[in-house]
């Protein structure tokens, strides 16, 4: 997933989220460091795959509903874990570090 790069989106994020990372600081191709990869996609998959979808539109609707269901109690610990993940990645010299998170 690409980082948000639209001027309006970036301006909004910079003014509403202290410490907002622009696309230049987002770790590329690092799913273990990207909250969308290590947390959000799994959450969405769990919610959406709990039922079958008869059409692409039904799948899209389920994804939108699941996305809208994400709240701060899920996001806060996810975002707060990024620093720990970055430190573990550095300690592992950019090798596999998931075992260091336990």
C-alpha positions as MATLAB code, in Angstrom:
seq = 'XXXXXXXXXXXXXXXXXXXXXXXXXXXXXXXXXXXXXXXXXXXXXXXXXXXXXXXXXXXXXXXXXXXXXXXXXXXXXXXXXXXXXXXXXXXXXXXXXXXXXX';
ca = [
       0.000    0.000    0.000;
       1.289    3.450   -0.865;
       1.498    6.208    1.697;
      -1.069    8.993    1.218;
       0.467   11.593   -1.082;
      -2.397   13.911   -2.079;
      -1.720   17.502   -1.079;
      -5.011   17.806    0.825;
      -4.490   14.487    2.606;
      -0.923   15.321    3.594;
      -1.896   18.784    4.826;
      -4.746   17.332    6.899;
      -2.513   14.659    8.432;
       0.274   17.123    9.215;
      -2.144   19.457   11.015;
      -4.082   16.756   12.908;
      -1.474   14.095   13.729;
       1.632   15.171   15.647;
       4.686   13.355   14.330;
       2.969   12.448   11.042;
       5.321   10.554    8.727;
       5.313   11.709    5.117;
       5.827    9.193    2.342;
       9.566    9.941    2.453;
       9.852    8.411    5.942;
       7.515    5.431    5.480;
       9.474    2.145    5.371;
       9.062    0.780    1.825;
       8.635   -2.950    1.297;
       8.783   -3.667    5.020;
       5.536   -5.389    6.013;
       6.783   -6.047    9.560;
       7.186   -2.285   10.053;
       4.054   -1.128    8.268;
       0.920   -1.090   10.481;
      -1.290   -1.626    7.429;
       0.535   -4.889    6.789;
       1.176   -6.254   10.288;
      -2.214   -5.319   11.760;
      -4.872   -3.637    9.633;
      -5.022   -6.052    6.685;
      -5.375   -8.998    9.075;
      -8.171   -7.230   10.942;
      -9.991   -6.505    7.678;
      -9.485  -10.046    6.411;
     -10.861  -11.536    9.621;
     -13.952   -9.319    9.490;
     -14.632   -9.724    5.775;
     -13.896  -13.438    5.390;
     -16.412  -14.398    8.080;
     -19.119  -14.561    5.400;
     -19.296  -15.242    1.680;
     -19.914  -12.471   -0.813;
     -22.070  -12.970   -3.872;
     -20.593  -10.076   -5.843;
     -17.687   -7.683   -6.006;
     -19.967   -4.917   -4.762;
     -20.910   -7.013   -1.717;
     -17.221   -7.573   -0.978;
     -16.506   -3.854   -1.341;
     -19.390   -3.040    1.000;
     -18.081   -5.514    3.597;
     -14.600   -4.034    3.353;
     -15.972   -0.520    3.805;
     -18.029   -1.613    6.808;
     -14.993   -3.344    8.362;
     -12.811   -0.282    7.671;
     -15.389    1.958    9.344;
     -15.407   -0.423   12.329;
     -11.708    0.204   13.082;
     -11.501    2.329   16.216;
      -8.925    3.888   18.490;
      -8.792    0.861   20.821;
      -7.377   -1.111   17.883;
      -5.280    1.634   16.311;
      -3.547    3.035   19.393;
      -1.649   -0.139   20.396;
      -0.944   -0.860   16.727;
       0.669    2.535   16.181;
       2.420    2.435   19.555;
       4.082   -0.871   18.606;
       5.896    0.682   15.631;
       8.744    2.064   17.774;
       9.268   -1.344   19.400;
       9.277   -2.962   15.945;
      11.804   -0.460   14.608;
      14.126   -1.073   17.565;
      13.796   -4.847   17.134;
      14.570   -4.513   13.422;
      17.709   -2.508   14.217;
      18.764   -4.997   16.913;
      18.353   -7.842   14.424;
      20.415   -5.902   11.878;
      17.372   -5.758    9.564;
      16.986   -9.562    9.611;
      13.895  -11.388   10.862;
      12.916   -9.851   14.184;
       9.390  -11.077   14.995;
      10.808  -13.377   17.693;
      12.250  -10.311   19.467;
       8.774   -8.821   19.944;
       7.517  -11.476   22.349;
];
